[in-house]
Amino acid sequence: MPETIQPTFRSDVTVQLVKATASDADVLFAARVSTLGEQSIDEIGKDPERSKGLLNYLMRERHGSPWEHTSMTFLISAPIFVFREFHRHRAGWSYNEESGRYRELRPVFYIPSAGRKLVQVGKPGAYTFEYGTLDQHDRLENTMKRSYTEAFEAYQLLLRDGVAREVARAVLPVGLYSSMYATCNARSLMHFLGLRTTHPDARVKSSPQREIEMVAEQMEAAWAGLMPLTHAAFNANGRTAP
């Protein structure tokens, strides 16, 4: 009989920028072609302050299509429930996730860290989250580990009994880690960040679930390195996608 594999537990998410064709210059090319035609490519770099001002103008006036001429692909590792929220974002996004139909899934499960707020106080639409007690954290961790272990044992039992992977996976919880490639343009990423992060410069307050915000923060850091002028304009104009 095959050896039983024991689950492992994590509290983090990981984001890797795999490839990108995304720069502030890409946006300027696209924006200036409307007034300069093919000469627009010759204008980049001639007047940095003018270019910075144009990006800010486009962001402020919500002329968003120039940012669609960019592309970024991220490799993300996170619990399945994070990806279920991710897939609400469809315009300008493409996804490919690892498949439990075609591979045996690995027993890696999510346990919230001690710093994760646990208790919802108030009604939907008007609530806050509080940390909870140490006893609540301990009970949560113990309960999740026990549940995850039992679920994965059931999964392995079904596989050993000859049940197809695509059927056996139904016993696994959404706290299981998965991985996916997510590709987007800068405009769609800004819309995502406006909804999935909290930030003091945001014009419209958002209350994302912490786990998807952890992913969003890492994606934003990578994007800010690629397009610093766009990122600055995004913050300066209330973090609202153009």
N, C-alpha and C positions, 0 to 999 in steps of 0.2 A: 504494500500500500504506500503511495507517495507520502512523503513527510508533510505534516501540517505546517503551513507558513503562518507565523505570528504577525499580527498587525504592528505597524509603527505609527507614531502620532506626531503631528506637526501643528504649529500655531502661526506659521508664516505663509506668505504667497511669494512667488517669484515672477519677475517680468524681464525678458531679454529682448532688446531691439535687434532683430535678426538682419533686416535690411531696410534701407530707406532711400528714397529720392525726394527729399523734402528740405527746402531751404527758403529763407526770406526772398532770395533772388527769384525763385520759381514763381512766387506770387507777383513780384514786380513785373516779370516778363508778361504774365497773363493780363495784368491790369493795364499795362501801358500799350499793349497792342491795340486797344480800342481807340487810342488817340494818335499813336505813332506808327501803327502798322508794323512792318518787319523791321523798322529801325529801332523798335523797343529794346532789342537785345543789346544795342550799343550804348544804351543809357545807364545800364546797371553799373554802379561803382563811381560814376562821375560826380555825384552829389549825395553823399551818405545821409546828410540831414534831410534832404528832400525825399529820399527814399523812405526814411523813417517816418516822415510826415505823411507820406502817401499811405503807408501801411496803417497808420493810426486813423487816417481819414476813412479808409475802406472799412476798418473795424467799427468806427463810430457810426458811420452811415449804413452799416450792415450790407455792404456790397461783398457778398461772401464767395461768389463763384471762383475768383482767382485762387483761393485756398484749396479748391478741389483738384488743382494741377500738382498735387503732391501725393506721396504714398509712403506708408510706414507699415512694416510687418513686425508684430510682436509674438514671441513665444511665451505663453502664460501657463503657470502651474498654480491651481487653486481648487478649492472644493467645488463639487458639481453645482451646488446651489448658487455659487457666484456666477457660473456660466449661464444659469437659467435667467438671472437678472441681465447679464450681458446681452443676451439674444433679444432683449427688448429694443436694442439699438440696431436698426436695420438699414437706414439710409446711409450709404457710403461705407458700409462695413461688409467684410467677407470673413467667414469662419470655417475652419476645419478642426474638428476635435477628435481625439483618440476614440476608438470604437470598441465597446464591449462585445460587439458581435464578432469581431475578427481577432481579438487578442484576449488572453486571460488577464483580468484586471489585477493590479497590484494592491496589497492591503495597506494603503497609506491613508490615514484619516485625520480630520481636523478637530483639534481641541482648542477652544478659545484660551488665550493667554490670561494671566491674572489681571492684566490691565484692560481687559475687554469689559465694557459695561454690560450688565446682565438684566437689569430690572427696568421694565417700561412703566413709567408713571404718567397717568393721564389717559385721555381718550385719543383714538385715531384722529390725526390732524392737529392735535394740540397736546403733545406729550413730550417728555424728555426721558433719557435713559440714565440710570444710576448704576454704580459699580456693584452693589450687592455686598453680602457679607462673605467672609472667608469660608464659612460653612457652606454657603450656597455654591461657591466656586469649587470646593472640594466635592460636594455631592454631584455637581454637574460633571466634573472630570471623571469621577468614578462611574457614574451612570453611562456616560458616553462611551468610555472605554469598554465597559461590559457589553453594551449594545452593539458596538462595532465588532467586537470579537465574536459574539454569537452570530451576527449576520455573516461575517466572512467565513466562519466555520460552516454555516449552512450553504454558502456559495460553493465552497470546496467540495462539500459532500455531494451536491447536485452534479458538479463536474465529474467527480469520480464515478457517479452513477450513470454517466453517459448523457446527461442532459446538455443540450446545446448551450454555448456561452450566451447567446442572445436571449435565452429563456432564463438561465440560472442567474443572470445579473439582476433580475427583478427583485431579489431579496436584499440587495445592497442599498445603503442609505445615501442621501445627498451630501453627507459629510465626507464621502470618498473623494480623494484628490483625482483630478483629471488634468489633461494638458491640451492646449489648442493653439493654433496660429490664428491671430486676428490681424486683418489688414484694413487700414482706414486711410482717409485723407485728413488733412489738418482741420478742415471745416467740421467733419463728422467727429473728430476727436475733441474739438472744443465744445461741441454740443454735449458729448459724453461727460467731459470734465465739469461742465456747468451743472449737471445733474448729480454726478457721482462723487463730488468733493464738497467739503465745507471750507470756506476761505473768507477772511475778513474783507476782501475787496469785492466779493460777489454782490451784485445788485439784487439778485433774487436768492433768498435763502433756500438751501437744499438740505435734506436730512437723509443722506444715503446710509445704507447698511454698512457697518464698519468694514466688513470683509471686502466688498467691492471697492470701497474707498481706498483700501490698502493697495489694490491693484492700480487704481486710477492715479494714485500719488506717484507710483513708480513709472507709469507711462508718461505722466506729465514731466517728470524730471528728465527722461530721455528726450522727449519732444522739445523741451526748453533749450536743451543743448544744441539741437538741430536748427531751431528757428527762434533765436533769442529776441529779435525785434518783434516778431509776431506775438511771442509769449508776453512781452512787456505791454504791447497794445491790448492784448486780451485782458490782462489784469487792470490796465488803466481805464478800460471801458466796461467794467462791471462783470467781467467773466461771462459775458453773454455771447454765444456763437453768432457770427455775422450771417 
